[in-house]
Amino acid sequence: MKKFNYAPRDITKAINIGIVGMGQIGASLARALRYGNPDINIIGVDKDESVLEYAFTEGIIQLGNANMKILRGTTVVFVAAPQAETAALINEVYSVVKHDAVITDTAGLKEPILSALPVGIRYVGGHPFAGSVAAGILQSKRHLFEGAYYVLTSDRAKGGDTAEVAELVRHAGAIPVEMTAAAHDAVIGGITQTPALAAFAVYAGVDGASGGVERFMAADFLKKAALGSIDAASFAKGLTDNGKYTVAALDDLILRLGQARKLIIDSDADGLRVFIAEAAAHVGTDAGAAKPKFGTDSLTVDAPSAPGALNRITGILAKRKINIKTVSIAPVREGAIGALKLEFDSEDDCELARALLKKKKVRVC
């Protein structure tokens, strides 16, 4: 393999941010942090020199090397690696930067990492609620973190280190939420690992000889299960690492399912109504931060499930140079594209878009 050789590109004398691991998360962070802020230099580290070469050629990083020593002089280092590799990499980074830099990470569990860190390290735990099963630098996007919650745990943080990392997270477009490592891991056990286990159990119980009943299962439910793409070994390791929280969440789920089962057996429709209403009351609650929501600068339009439907809608607006800030899909039935939510830069743009689309017989909801 050709050795990756670099000459520093567009280096400034301001802030040096290190990123270890130039996969989807790491490279997306690099893109987002550098965007609109040329005073930030991104120093990339990855064991794959072809990845570093691509990152450098595309302007994602300004310096790159497989050797951690390149991180000397950085002020903050993000370790964006799989859970199983994160603690060891953090310790390796610490051996180079010592107390000169804050070290943070993007791993999904925090307590297992805390227990493996040296005394005195400037560490702020991090976990962006973003990303997808698609991996690698080619899947990186500057907008990946926009509007996403990004948990920061400050159990081992020093002074203003958490605030420093939070400011970078905001610059990437995410919403920082501070909590303890224990609280974070309990949340993961409750809202990620336990629902996934429930999905696995339901799908495993589907009778394959019953005429392909799988096709009728809720598309969103199957998406959460992600049976076709999950790394079973990594997920299993996460379950055991986070066992005390996941087991507690499972016990609570089993208790509540038992309550629902009894209500059904007793034909207690009123009790079931209350059971469902109490659960529904929790839908839409947030983690204490003001997450962006659709308002007067957004609208929803019908999007028939047909080739070219999306292109027609965006093309109408592009001709008038109206920028669509974000697009999200709002299904009207499970597994079908029914509507698009379009968010614009301003209320004026939104109203102009509404008028144009109506004129072209596009149904605006």
C-alpha positions in Angstrom: 0.0 0.0 0.0 1.2 3.5 -0.8 2.3 5.4 2.3 0.2 8.4 3.1 2.4 11.5 2.9 1.0 14.8 3.8 1.9 18.5 3.6 -0.1 20.6 6.0 -3.0 22.2 4.2 -4.8 25.5 5.2 -3.2 25.4 8.7 -4.0 28.3 11.0 -2.5 29.3 14.3 -5.8 29.0 16.2 -7.4 25.8 17.5 -6.2 22.3 16.8 -8.8 19.6 17.3 -7.9 16.0 17.1 -10.1 13.2 15.9 -9.1 9.6 16.3 -11.1 7.3 14.0 -12.1 8.7 10.6 -15.3 6.6 10.1 -18.8 8.0 9.6 -18.9 9.7 13.1 -15.4 10.9 13.2 -15.3 12.3 9.6 -18.8 13.9 10.1 -17.5 15.6 13.2 -14.5 16.9 11.2 -16.7 18.2 8.5 -19.1 19.9 10.9 -16.4 21.5 13.1 -14.4 22.9 10.3 -17.4 24.2 8.4 -17.7 28.0 8.7 -14.8 28.1 11.1 -11.4 28.1 9.3 -9.7 28.9 12.6 -10.1 25.2 13.5 -7.5 22.7 12.3 -8.7 19.1 12.2 -5.9 16.7 13.0 -6.9 13.2 12.0 -5.7 9.8 13.2 -6.6 6.5 11.6 -4.9 3.2 11.3 -5.9 3.0 7.6 -3.7 5.3 5.6 -6.0 5.2 2.6 -8.7 6.7 4.8 -6.3 9.5 5.8 -5.4 10.1 2.3 -9.1 10.4 1.3 -9.8 12.7 4.2 -6.9 15.0 3.4 -7.7 15.1 -0.3 -11.3 16.0 0.4 -10.3 18.7 2.9 -11.9 16.9 5.8 -8.6 17.1 7.8 -5.7 19.5 7.6 -3.1 17.0 9.0 -3.2 13.3 9.3 -1.2 10.4 10.5 -1.5 6.8 11.9 0.7 7.8 14.8 -0.9 9.4 17.9 2.1 11.7 18.4 0.6 14.0 15.7 -2.0 15.0 18.4 0.6 17.0 20.4 -0.6 20.6 20.5 -4.3 19.8 20.2 -6.7 21.3 22.8 -9.5 18.7 22.4 -9.3 15.2 21.1 -12.4 13.2 20.0 -12.1 9.4 20.0 -14.6 8.1 17.5 -14.2 4.4 17.6 -16.2 1.2 18.4 -17.0 0.7 22.1 -14.6 -2.2 22.5 -11.7 -0.1 21.3 -12.5 3.3 22.9 -10.9 2.9 26.4 -7.6 1.7 25.1 -7.4 4.5 22.5 -8.3 7.1 25.1 -5.4 5.8 27.2 -3.1 5.9 24.2 -4.1 9.5 23.5 -3.5 10.5 27.1 0.0 9.1 27.0 0.7 11.7 24.2 -1.3 14.8 25.2 -1.2 14.3 29.0 -3.1 17.2 30.7 -2.7 19.6 27.7 -5.9 18.4 26.0 -9.4 17.4 26.9 -10.2 13.9 25.7 -13.8 13.0 24.8 -15.4 10.1 22.9 -18.5 9.0 21.0 -19.0 5.5 22.5 -22.5 4.3 23.4 -21.7 3.3 27.0 -19.8 5.4 29.6 -19.3 3.5 32.8 -17.2 0.7 31.3 -14.9 3.4 29.9 -14.7 5.4 33.2 -13.4 2.3 35.0 -10.5 1.9 32.6 -9.2 5.5 32.7 -6.1 6.8 34.5 -6.4 9.1 37.5 -6.2 12.8 36.6 -7.2 12.5 33.0 -9.2 15.4 31.6 -12.1 13.3 30.2 -15.6 14.3 29.1 -17.7 11.4 28.1 -19.7 11.9 24.9 -22.4 10.1 23.0 -24.1 11.6 19.9 -27.6 10.3 19.2 -26.9 10.3 15.5 -25.4 8.0 12.8 -26.6 4.9 11.1 -25.7 1.3 10.4 -23.8 2.5 7.3 -20.2 2.8 8.3 -17.0 4.4 7.0 -15.8 7.8 5.9 -17.7 7.7 2.6 -20.9 7.8 4.7 -19.9 10.9 6.6 -22.0 14.0 6.3 -21.5 17.6 7.6 -25.2 17.7 8.6 -25.2 14.4 10.5 -25.5 16.0 14.0 -27.9 18.9 13.2 -30.7 18.9 15.7 -29.5 15.7 17.4 -29.0 15.3 21.1 -25.4 14.8 22.2 -25.0 13.5 25.7 -21.9 14.7 27.7 -21.0 13.1 31.0 -18.7 15.1 33.3 -17.9 12.5 36.0 -14.2 12.9 35.4 -14.2 16.4 33.9 -12.0 19.3 35.1 -13.0 22.9 35.4 -14.5 24.2 32.2 -13.7 21.1 30.1 -17.3 20.1 29.7 -18.3 23.6 28.6 -15.4 23.6 26.1 -16.6 20.3 24.5 -20.2 21.5 24.7 -19.3 24.5 22.6 -17.8 22.3 19.9 -20.8 20.1 19.9 -23.1 23.1 19.4 -20.9 24.2 16.5 -21.4 20.7 14.9 -25.2 21.5 15.1 -26.0 19.1 18.0 -27.8 19.8 21.3 -25.5 19.0 24.3 -27.3 17.4 27.2 -25.3 16.9 30.4 -25.8 13.9 32.7 -23.9 11.4 34.8 -22.4 8.3 33.2 -24.8 6.1 35.3 -27.8 8.1 34.2 -26.7 7.9 30.5 -26.2 4.1 30.6 -29.5 3.6 32.3 -31.2 5.5 29.5 -29.4 3.4 26.9 -30.5 0.2 28.7 -34.1 1.5 28.8 -34.7 3.1 25.4 -32.2 1.3 23.2 -31.2 -2.1 24.4 -34.5 -3.3 26.0 -36.7 -2.2 23.0 -34.2 -4.0 20.7 -34.4 -7.1 22.7 -38.2 -7.0 22.7 -38.1 -6.6 18.9 -35.7 -9.5 18.6 -38.0 -11.7 20.7 -41.1 -10.8 18.8 -39.5 -11.4 15.4 -37.9 -14.7 16.6 -41.4 -15.8 17.6 -42.9 -15.2 14.1 -43.9 -18.5 12.5 -42.1 -18.7 9.2 -44.7 -21.2 7.9 -47.6 -18.8 8.4 -47.7 -17.3 5.0 -45.0 -14.6 5.2 -46.6 -12.8 8.1 -43.4 -10.8 8.5 -44.4 -8.4 5.7 -47.3 -7.2 7.8 -45.2 -6.3 10.8 -44.8 -2.5 11.5 -42.0 -1.2 9.3 -40.7 1.1 12.1 -40.6 -1.8 14.5 -38.5 -3.9 12.1 -36.3 -0.9 11.5 -35.6 -0.6 15.3 -34.8 -4.3 15.4 -32.4 -4.0 12.4 -31.9 -7.7 12.4 -30.4 -7.7 8.9 -27.6 -5.3 9.7 -26.8 -5.5 13.4 -23.4 -6.6 14.6 -24.6 -9.3 17.0 -21.3 -9.7 18.8 -20.9 -6.0 19.5 -24.5 -5.7 20.6 -24.2 -8.7 22.9 -21.1 -7.3 24.5 -22.9 -4.0 25.1 -25.7 -5.9 26.8 -23.4 -7.6 29.2 -21.4 -4.4 29.8 -24.6 -2.6 30.6 -26.3 -5.5 32.3 -27.4 -4.0 35.5 -29.3 -1.2 33.7 -30.7 -3.4 30.9 -31.9 -6.1 33.3 -33.7 -3.4 35.4 -35.4 -2.1 32.3 -36.3 -5.6 31.2 -37.8 -6.3 34.7 -39.9 -3.1 34.4 -41.0 -4.0 30.9 -42.0 -7.5 32.0 -44.0 -6.1 34.9 -45.9 -3.7 32.6 -46.6 -6.3 30.0 -47.9 -8.5 32.8 -50.3 -5.7 33.8 -51.5 -5.3 30.2 -51.9 -9.1 29.9 -54.2 -9.2 33.0 -56.2 -6.2 31.7 -56.8 -8.1 28.5 -57.7 -11.3 30.2 -60.2 -9.4 32.4 -61.6 -7.7 29.3 -61.0 -4.4 31.2 -61.2 -1.9 28.3 -61.2 1.1 30.7 -58.1 -0.2 32.4 -56.4 -0.7 29.0 -57.4 2.8 27.9 -55.7 4.3 31.0 -52.7 2.1 30.5 -52.3 3.3 26.9 -53.0 6.9 27.8 -50.4 7.0 30.5 -47.8 5.6 28.1 -48.8 8.0 25.3 -48.3 10.9 27.7 -44.6 10.3 27.7 -44.4 10.4 23.9 -42.7 13.6 22.7 -41.0 14.4 26.1 -37.3 15.5 25.7 -34.1 15.3 27.7 -34.5 18.8 29.1 -33.2 20.6 26.0 -35.1 22.7 23.5 -34.9 20.5 20.4 -35.7 22.3 17.2 -39.2 21.7 16.0 -41.2 22.6 12.9 -42.9 25.9 13.1 -44.0 28.7 10.8 -40.9 28.2 8.6 -41.9 24.7 7.6 -44.7 22.9 5.8 -45.8 19.4 4.9 -46.7 18.3 1.4 -48.0 15.1 -0.1 -45.3 12.9 -1.6 -46.9 10.1 -3.7 -44.8 6.9 -3.7 -43.8 7.2 -7.3 -40.5 7.7 -9.2 -39.7 11.4 -9.6 -42.2 12.7 -7.0 -39.5 14.2 -4.7 -37.5 15.6 -7.7 -40.7 17.4 -8.9 -41.3 19.1 -5.6 -37.7 20.2 -5.0 -37.4 21.3 -8.7 -40.3 23.7 -8.3 -38.6 25.4 -5.5 -35.1 25.3 -7.0 -36.3 27.3 -10.0 -37.1 30.2 -7.6 -33.9 29.7 -5.7 -35.7 28.8 -2.5 -33.4 26.8 -0.2 -34.8 23.8 1.7 -33.0 23.7 5.0 -34.1 20.2 6.1 -36.4 17.4 4.7 -38.0 14.7 6.8 -40.4 11.9 5.8 -43.7 11.6 7.6 -45.3 8.3 6.7 -49.1 8.1 6.6 -49.0 4.3 7.0 -46.4 1.9 8.1 -43.8 1.2 5.3 -45.1 3.9 2.9 -43.9 7.4 2.1 -46.9 9.6 2.6 -45.7 13.2 3.2 -42.6 15.4 3.3 -41.9 18.0 6.0 -39.9 20.8 4.5 -38.1 23.4 6.7 -36.9 26.7 5.2 -34.5 29.4 6.2 -37.3 31.9 6.9 -41.1 32.3 7.3 -41.1 34.4 4.0 -39.4 31.5 2.1 -41.9 29.1 3.6 -44.9 31.1 2.5 -43.5 31.6 -1.0 -42.9 27.9 -1.3 -46.5 27.2 -0.1 -47.9 29.4 -2.8 -45.7 28.0 -5.6 -46.5 24.4 -4.7 -50.2 25.1 -4.5 -50.0 26.8 -7.9 -48.4 23.6 -9.3 -51.2 21.5 -7.8 -49.0 20.0 -5.1 -51.2 19.3 -2.0 -49.8 21.2 1.0 -51.1 19.7 4.2 
